[in-house]
Structure formats: structure tokens, C-alpha cells
Amino acid sequence: MMYAVARYYGTTPRMTRLFYKISNQMIACCKSHLRADGENLWSHDKLALIKKLEIVSQLYEAYRKLYESTRDQLAIQRPRPKQFDFDVDVVFGKFALFSKRCQKLIEMLASIDSFEQLAKNKHIDGLDALVRKFFKTCEEFKRKPYDLLEYQQNQFDRDYLDFNVAIHDVEVSLQEFINKSFETITSTGAALRLLNQFQAIMHRDALKRDLDDKYAVIFRNYGADLEAHVGVGL
């Protein structure tokens, strides 16, 4: 409506500038919302912060979809009205970067929460060293001097890649630990009990898939044991 009737905003450059300002204001409001519990995001409740970050990403997606829906509707109207032919990189570029930063923070916080849950379980011997290795990586990241929400700070992205490499190494070590734990178990019942213990504390997707595969191995071995006993009975 504004684009169609307003004299000042009746040109493409001025409407592009208006959308640019709207996007910037939305980012500023999102930052204020995310910092409501303090400037230091590391001190926030992780699950609550994850929900806030998810809302930011949902807001960006909704904003972009509404823009695209309006643009597409104008394109098919007859007689043909003024079109939404603004520079989308200018309109959405910053918000897209901010949304990506929020997604990375969600993944990082979810990883930390998973390993914190893992650290609470003391009944499986040998996990302590792996958990300490993970938290050492976290503490090194937390000491970085930049603002986590400064989405144009590229050093975060490089450090984030290093963080993911370190997490992958810990996950590989955990998978090796799980495999070795099953090597010494000879009974199906003991294997299932150990598997249930691991499943209660392993929340990361890669580790869950590895544990699911263990079920197939356990029951395959159980089937082989049954066949062997039936053969002996015969």
C-alpha cells in the first residue's frame, strides 16, 4: 500500500532503504531480547536461550516468506501494479547472516547441554576423561573476546569450525569407548543393560545412530546363540 500511494516511498531505492531499516530494527530488537538475562550469553540458561534463538530464526523465515508471498501476488495481478523488485541482498542480507549466527549458537549450545547431561552420569567408568576433554574445548571457546551476536565478526565462524572439529574428535573417541565396552560382554542381558545405560545419556545424533546399530548386533548374536543351543539339543 505504501509503495503504491506514498509519494516519498514511491520509488524502488527509497522502498529498498525502508526495508533495509526495518531489517536492521528487527535485528536490534532480537539482540535486546536475547540479552534480556544479561550481556554474557554464556551465563544464560542454555535451553531457554536456545528457544529464544530459534524464535529469531523463525522470525527471519516468516519475514522473508511474507515478502516473497507479497512479491508473487503482485506479479500475477492485472492490471499490473508496482512490483516488489527490490534488492533482496540489501533487504535481507544482514538478517540472513544474523539468523545463520543464531543457528550456529543453537547447535553449539545443544552440544554443550548434551555433554553436561553426560557428565552427570558417574555410573559408567571411563567417561570422565572424554567429558573433561570436551569441556576444555568449551572453556577455550568461552574465553574468546568477541560478542557472540556480532554476526559480521568472521573470527567466530573460524572458531566455530575448530569447535566442531574438536567435537567430532570427542565423538569418535566416545564411539570407540562404546565399542570397547561391548567387547568384553558375553551375555545378551548384560549387553542390553549396558546399551540402555548409554541410550539414557547419549543425546547426540551420531552417537544415537551408533547405539541403534548395537541393537542389531546384539540380537543377531542372540539369534546365533539360540541356533547353537538348538543344534546342541538336537
N, C-alpha and C positions, 0 to 999 in steps of 0.2 A: 504494500500500500504506500509506504513512504517513498519507495523508488518511483512509483507511478505518478504521485501527485505533488511531492515536495519539490520546490524549486531548487533549494540548495543541494539536496541529496539526489537530484535527478540525473546525475552523471555517474558513469562507471567508476572513475577514480575516487569520487567522494564516497560512494557506497562501499567501495573496497576498503577505504580508510575507516569507515564506520564499523564494518565487520571486524577489521583488524583491532580497533579499540575495544570492541565487545569481547573478542577472544582474550585480549590482554587482561581485561577486568575480570573475566571468568577465572583465569589462571590465578590472579591475585586473591580472589575470594577463596579459591581452592586451597591455596597456600595457607591462608589465615585459618581455614577450617582444620587443616592438617596439623597446624601448630597450636591448636586450642589448648592442648595439655602441656605446652612448653616448647621452647625453641629446639631443644635437643630431642630429636625423634627417637634416638636410641633408648631414652628413658621412658617412652610411652609403653602402654600395654600393647603387646605385639598383635594380638588378634583384633583388638579394637582399631588399631592403626591400619591393619590390612583391610578391614571393612571400609574405612574412610578412603583408602587408596583405590579400592575397587569402585567406589561411588564416583571418584574423579574420572576414572576411565569410562565408566558408563555414561557420565555426563558428556564427555567428549564424543562418544559414539552417537548419542542421541542428538547432540547439536549438529553433527555432520550429516546424519541421516535426514534430519528435518530440512537442512539446507538443500540437500540433494533431491529430496522429495518435492520441495517448492520449485526448484530449478526444472525438474522433469515435468511437473504440471504446467508450468508456463510454456514449455517447449511445444506442447500439443494444443494449446488454446488457439482458437480462431475467433475473431481476428487476432493476429499475433501481437501480444503486448511486449513491453520491455523485458528482455531476458536477463536471467542471472548468469552473466558471462564474466564474473569477477575472477581474479587470480586466486585460485584456491590455495596455492602455496603461501601467499601473503595472508589470506584469511585464516587458514588452519595450521600453517607451518609450525608456529610456536606451540600451539596447543597439542599438536601431534607429538612433538618432542617431549612435552611435559607428561603426556599420557604414557609414552614409552618409558620414561623415567619411573613413573608410578608402578608400571608393570614389573620393572626390574626390582624395585623395592619390595613389591609383593612377593616375588619369588625368593628374594634374599631372606625376608622376614619369615616366610613359611619354612625355609630350610633351617633357620635358627630355632624356630619353635619345635620342629621335628626332633632336632638333636637335643634340645632341652628336655623333651619328653623322654628321649632315650637315656639321658644322663640320670634320670630319676630312678631307673631300674638298676638295682645293685645285685640282683639275684643271678645274673649271668656273668660268670668270671671271664675276665679278659677284655671287656668292653671299655674299661676306663681309659686305657691308653689311646684308643681311637677317638673317644669323645674329647679327651684333652687336646688332641691334635686339631680337631675341628674348632674348638673354642679358641685356640691360639690364633688360628686364621681369622676368626671373627674379631678378636681383640685388636689385631693388627689393622683390620679394616676400620674399626670404630675410631682409631686414632687419626684417621685421615682428617686434614684440617678444613675441608670444604663443606659447603652446605649441601645436604643430600637432595634438596629440592631445587637447586640451581641447575636446571636441565641443560643449560648451554655450557656447563663445565665438563669438558671432554675427559678430564682425568678420571672422573668417576667411571666412565664406560670402560676405560682400560683396566682400572682396578677391579671392576665387576667381572671382566673376563678372567682375570687372575684368580678371583674368588671362586668362580665356577670351576676352574681347572683344579684348584685345591679341593673343592667339594667332591669332584669326580674321583680324585685320588683316594679320599677318605671312603667313598662309596665302594671303590674297588677293594680296598682293604677290608671293609665290612663284609663284602661278598665272600672274600677269601676266608674270613673268620667264620662265617656261617658254614661254608663248605667243610672246613676243618672240624667244626663242632659235630657235624653229622658223620664224619668218617669213623669215629670211634664208637658209634651207637650200633648195637647189633639187633635190638628188638624194635618191632613196628610201634609198639606202645610208647617206648621211650622217645622214638623219633617224632611221633605225633605230639607228645607233650612239649618237646623242645621247640617244635615248629610253632605250636600255639603260643609259647612264650615270646618267640621272635615276632610273630604277627601282631602281638599286642603292643609292641613298641616300635616296630618299623613302619613309618608312615610315608616314606618317600617312594615314588612310583617305581623306580628302578629296582629297589630292594623288595617291594611287594611282588613284582613280577618274578624275581628270583625265588622268593618263598613259595609262590604259586607253583612254580616248576618243581619244587621239592615234593609237593603232594603227589605228583605223578610218579616221581621216582620211588617214594615210599610205598605207594600202593602197587607199583609194578614189582618191587622186591617182595612185598607181601604175597602177591599172586604167585611169584616163583617159589616162595617158601611153602605155600599151600600145595602146589603141584608136587613139590619134592616130598612132602609128608604123605600125600595121596599115593605117590609112587612107592614109598616105603611100605605103606599099609597094604598095598596090593601084593 
